Amino acid sequence: MDCDKIVLALPKGRILKEVLPLLQGAGIEPEAAFSDPESRKLRFTTNVAELDLIRVRSFDVATFVAFGAAQLGVAGQDVLMEFDYPELYVPLDLGIGACRLAVAEPEDMVADDDPAKWSTVRVATKYPATTHKHFAKRGVQAECIKLNGAMELAPKMGLCRRIVDLVSTGATLKANGLVEIEKIADITSRLAVNRAAWKTRPREISRWIDAFQAALANEPGRS
């Protein structure tokens, strides 16, 4: 029965491509529809009878796992930091999706700006909880405007002067006249586990943790 299966939640988008070699290394082969761009399915069977995959928005993976809709998931550290669910156990850093969470501002502000002297800051971000926590550590009061995308438009449109967002190469910032001025955290994707599932189904959950650990160990370039 489907309710007895282990469900692994995977993020849509660019991280999914980086996850696929790890799935293969862990002995998981999704059904053909998983790779079919025309398929509208969101839940997929695999070659392992007791394991299904679901594909959801990257920002939702942690929620699906924390609330028990999935027992395992691949979630970015940015998402795990933002929600900070106590129901999650995070045993493995998968080392994929590497980027950083950073503060950026328009180029014309940089020369006369010193983040160390801020007492207040107003930013547009998808990560208000993480941003508040970061600035609070040094006594800076952060006003966060929650946006879900197009963060780089906020300074241009007068919404605020600064943003907090994920940065990979910095090309998008540069194209929009922005400069990274402070790093909040390095980000990679992690294997997240529902704590209740780990307690009630320890053998099954441990099997998949071990499988992903082996897949990481066998990847070229890893020690």
Secondary structure as GFF3:
##gff-version 3
##sequence-region A 1 223
A	DSSP	three_ten_helix	2	4	.	.	.	ID=ss1
A	DSSP	beta_strand	6	11	.	.	.	ID=ss2
A	DSSP	alpha_helix	14	25	.	.	.	ID=ss3
A	DSSP	three_ten_helix	32	35	.	.	.	ID=ss4
A	DSSP	beta_strand	43	45	.	.	.	ID=ss5
A	DSSP	beta_strand	51	56	.	.	.	ID=ss6
A	DSSP	three_ten_helix	58	60	.	.	.	ID=ss7
A	DSSP	alpha_helix	61	66	.	.	.	ID=ss8
A	DSSP	beta_strand	72	76	.	.	.	ID=ss9
A	DSSP	alpha_helix	77	83	.	.	.	ID=ss10
A	DSSP	beta_strand	88	106	.	.	.	ID=ss11
A	DSSP	alpha_helix	107	110	.	.	.	ID=ss12
A	DSSP	three_ten_helix	115	117	.	.	.	ID=ss13
A	DSSP	beta_strand	120	125	.	.	.	ID=ss14
A	DSSP	alpha_helix	128	136	.	.	.	ID=ss15
A	DSSP	beta_strand	141	146	.	.	.	ID=ss16
A	DSSP	alpha_helix	153	156	.	.	.	ID=ss17
A	DSSP	beta_strand	162	167	.	.	.	ID=ss18
A	DSSP	alpha_helix	171	175	.	.	.	ID=ss19
A	DSSP	beta_strand	178	194	.	.	.	ID=ss20
A	DSSP	alpha_helix	195	200	.	.	.	ID=ss21
A	DSSP	alpha_helix	202	217	.	.	.	ID=ss22
###
